């Protein structure tokens, strides 16, 4: 039995974590002994997900809310030690890291623990990161410590090569994928969407403009807020729904208040019912400043929703202009407003884009295709290194 560990920085309901769970399910289903590790549990979700999944899920407890910076540094050191012994005792053959800090710390620990195959992942272009971090990221990937880095889009791969100096032969692209059945337009979801509308005090005829993502500067929420007055001038009953949580919540709430628009916004926090929220929405918007290849856009398209998104990085590899949605420049609330208004005014075109998006995701972005490509890559690396099964260390 092959043994794989997948490492992510924090446990939360975000894009990288969804990919990690998707892969873990796939590998478990295909006979791998699978361990999913998180450096820390950001929203106290560990017990819930452990009860839901058939494979091992571990929090290394590298960070605890409310503790001092010094205490959390000590916790991080302890977490790295725990990770080392987990990898050693289980005789892990493959370590895959999926987030920026797990790429750095996890790869180093994996090398020290003697894990034969070490794969890192670039899920975003590292815009705004300090130069020393880009240098360290590239140095690790170019070294023997990393067997391969997987980028989620060609644009992300290009950034790694041109801006970070990574060797082209050390990076391959595997596109994200999702489970389409979770986003089918069922009667059950439609009824649940009606109930959520009622609970959020949204009139049945009000256009709902949905965005889903962490409340983080990367996601560009302020630009959608700035676009709202123009949209409301044409569609005064419009409601903007934000699903997601993060450090920018207070800033976003203040921004909405400054514009005098609190009645037109609903900030929902972390949600586990995104497929139902997408059924409730008339339009999905992602105003990000940068992205890798956003799962949430795939989810919106799988739900037959037209998309308005910024023309950045991997987003433009998913959204086909004028076919599955509209692409606008980043940080441009005026153009963003005009695109949203256009699609709200043109229902037939909006619905056709939704259908086209669904067909595109079904053909190119299924989770099965994504996981098969990951497994092919892993098997190729195992064969290249001629790695055979290793029994785990007995605790007896």
N, C-alpha and C positions, 0 to 999 in steps of 0.2 A: 504493500500500500504506500503510495506516495504521500509525503507530508508537506503541507503548505501552511505558512503563516502570513496573514495579511495585516499590515500595520497602518493605522490612521492616527492622526494627532488627537482629535477629540471626538467623543461620541455625541452626535447631534443628528437632526434630520436635514442634512444638506446633501449636495450633489455627490461629493467624494464618498460620503458614508453610504449613500444609496448604491453606488457602484461596488463598494466593498461588500455590502450584504448580498448583492446580486451575484457577485463572483463566488462568495463563500457558499451560497446555496448551490450554485452550479457545481463547484468542485466537490462538495459533500455528496451531491447527488451522483456524481460520476466516480465515486469510490476513493476520493482523497481524504486523508485525515486532515481536517481543516480547523485552524484556530484563527479567530478574528480578534485582534488586539487593538486597544485604544490606550493612548497615554493617559487620558483622563475622561471622565464622564461629565460633560458640560451641563446637562440638564436632568441628571438623575434618571436616566433611561435604562441603566444596565439591567436591573431586575426584570423589567418588562421585556426587553429583547431576549434575555436569556430564557425566559419562559416561552417565547414565541418560536425560537429557532432550534434546530436539532444539532447544531455544531457548537463547539466551545467558543464562548465570548468572554474576553478578559479585559478588565480595566486595570492598568498598571498604577493608577492613583498617583500620577506625577504632579497633580495640581488639585488643591482643595479650596473651594470658595471661602473667603473670609480669613484665610491664613496670610501671614506676612510674606513678602517677597523672599526673604531668607529661608523661611520654613518651606516654601514651595520649591526653592532650589534644592534643598535637602531631599524633599519628596521626589524631585526629578532624578537625582542621583540614585535614590533607592529604586525608582522605577526602571532605570537603565540596568541596574543589577538584576532586578526581577526578569526583565526581558532577556538578558543574557542567559540566565539559568533556564528559562522556559524554552528558549531555542536549543540549548544544549541537551536538556533532559528529554525533550521530545524528538531529538535528532532531526530537526526540521531540514528538509532538502531545498525548499524554495521559500524565500522571503520576498514579499512584494510590498513596497511602501507606496502610499497613495497621496501623501500631502507634503508640503514643503519641509516642515520640521521633522517629520518621520523619515523623509528622504535623507536628511543629514544624520540624525541620531540613530535611526533604525539601521541604516546601511552600515555604519561604523560598528554597532553592536553585533549585527549579523556577521560581519567579517571576523570580529574577535571570537564569536561563538562557533565559527567554522561552518556556517551555512554555505553549501556549495554554490547555489544559484541565488544571486541578489539582484532584484529588479526594482528600479525606482520609477516614478511616474510624475509627469508634468501636466497638471490639470488646468493651469492658468499661465498666461504670460506674466512674468514676475515684474510687472510695471510698478514702480514706486519702492521696490526693495533696495536696500543699500548695496553699493558696489561690492562690498566685501562678501555679502551673501551670494550674489551672482557668481563671484569668483569661486567661492567654496563649493557652490552647487555644481559648477562646470568642472572644477578640479576633481571632485569625487566621480562624476560621470565618466570623465576621460581616463580615470585610473582603473586599475584592475579590481578595485573594490566594488564597482558596479558592472555587472555583465551586460545590462541593457537598460536604457531608459525608454519608457513608453509615453508618447505624447498623445493627447486626445484629439488633436486636429493638426492639419498640415501647417496652419498658421502658427500654432504653438511650437511645432518642430522648427519652423523657420526662425522664430524668435530665439530659440535655444541656440541655434547654430550661429546666427548673425549677431545677436546681442550678448550672448553669454560665452560664445566661443567653444561650444561643445562639438565634438567630432561627429560628422554626419553618420558615420557607420555605427555609432553607439546609440542612435535614436531611431525608433520605428514608431509609426502612427497606428493606433487602433482606435477607431471611432467609438464613442459611447453608444450604449443601446439601452432600451427600456422594455418592460413587460407590457405589451399592448393591451392584454386582457384587463389590466387594472384600470384602463382609461376608456373602456367601451361605454357607449352611450346607452346604458340600460335604464329601464323604467325605475328601478330602485334608486339609481343615482339621481335621476331627474326629480323624483319625489323628495329625496333628501336635500337636493338643492333648493327646492321650494321652501322647505322647512328652515333652511339656513337663511334664506332671504327674509323670511318672517322674523326669525330670531334677531337678525341684524337690523331690523326695521328698514328694509329696502323695499319700496313699492314694486309690484310685479312688472310694471312697464318701464322702470328706470333702467337705463343702460348701465351695465356693470363692467368696469375696466379693472382687470385683475393683474397684479404683479406678485410674484412669489420669489423670495430670496432673503438672505440675511440683511438686517438693517446695518449696512456697512457702506462706506464711501464707494467701494467698487461697484455697487449695484445701481448707483445713479438715481436714487429715489428723489433727491431735490429737483431734478430736472422734470420728472413727471409731475411733481407738485407745482412747479412753475408753469407747466403747460395747462394746468387745470382751469384757470380763469378763461382762457380762449375756448376750451372745450365746453365749459359751462355756458358760455355766451350762445353757443349753438344748441347745446343739449342740456338745459338747466336742471334736469332731474338726474343727471349722471352721478354715479357713486363709484369712488375709487377704493378698491379693496387691496390692502397690503397684508400678505401672509408671510410671516417670518419674524425673527427676533434678533436683537443685537445691540451693540453699544450706542448706535445712533438714534435709538428710539426717542430720547428726550429732544434731541435736535430736530428730528422730523416732526414731532408733535408741536414744537414751538414754531416751526416753519408754517405748518398748516394754520395755526392760530394767527400768525402775523398776516396771513392772507385772508383771514376771516372765513375759513372754509371748513370748520370742524364737522358740520352737518353732512358734508359730502365725502368724508373719509371714514374708513373702518380699518383700524389697525388690530389685526387678529392675533398677533404673536405666533408661536410655533403651532403648526397644525399638522395633524396626521390624515386629514381628509381632503388633500389637494385634488384628487380626482373628482370629488363632489364640487369643490369650489370652481373647478374648471367648467363643470356643467352649468354652474350658476352664471358664469361670465359670458358676456357678449364678445369680449375681445381680450386677448392677452398681450401685455406690454412688458418688455425687458429693456430698461434704459441704461444698461451697464456701461461703465467706462472701459472695462476690459473683461474678457472671458477666456475660458479654454474652449470647451464645447458644452454649452449649458444643457444639462438634462431637462431642466424645467421647460425649455422651448420644445424639446422632443415630446414632453408630456402634454403640452398645450396642443401641438399638432396632432398627436395621437387622439386627443379629445375632440378633433374636428374644429379647432379654434384657429382663426386667423391670428397672425402674430405681427405686432409692430415691435421692432427691436433695433438697437444701434448696430451700425455696420462695423463691428469689431471682431477681430480674431476668428475663432471657430464659429461664432454665430452666423457669419456670412457663408459658412460651408453647410449650414443647416437650412436657413431660410432662403428660399429662392425668390428674388425680387419680383413682385407683381404676379407671382404664381402661388406661393404659400403664405405670403405676407408682404410687409413693407419694411425696408431698411432705411434708417435715417442716421445722420451724423451724430456722434456722441456729444453730450453736453450742449445740446441745441433744443431747448424747450419749444421754440416756435415751430420748427420743422416737425418735431415730435407731435405737437398739438394738431398740426395740419394733417398728418398721416392718420391720427386717431379719428379726427372729424371725418375724413374721407371715407374710412371704412364704416363708421357709424351711419353715414349717409347712404351708403351703397350696400344694402343688405345682401343682395344676390351675389355680388362679387365677394363679399366677406365670407359667405357660406361656401362658395366655390373654392376659395383659398383654404378654408377649413378642410374640405374634402381632399384637395390636392396635398395638403400637409400630411393628412392621415396616410395616404397612399405612399408618400415619400418615406415616412418613418417606417412603415411596414416593410418596404423594400430594402432600406439601407441601414436602419438603426434599431434592429431588434436586439434584445438582450442575449438571445441565443447566439446570434452571429458574433456579437462582441465577445462573449465568453469562449466561444469556439476559437476565435482568433488569439485570445490570451493563452488558451491551452496549447494551441499549435506552437506558439512562441516558446512556451515553457518546455514542451517536449523536445523541441529543437535544441534548446540550450542543454537540457539533460543529456540528450544523445551526443551533442558535441563534446561534453565533458565526460561522457561514459560513466554517468553516475548511476549506481545501483541502489537497491533498497537498503536502508539501514534501520536496524531495530532501535526503538527508543530505550533510554536508560531505565532500568527497573528501579522502583522505589523500595523493593523488598531487600 
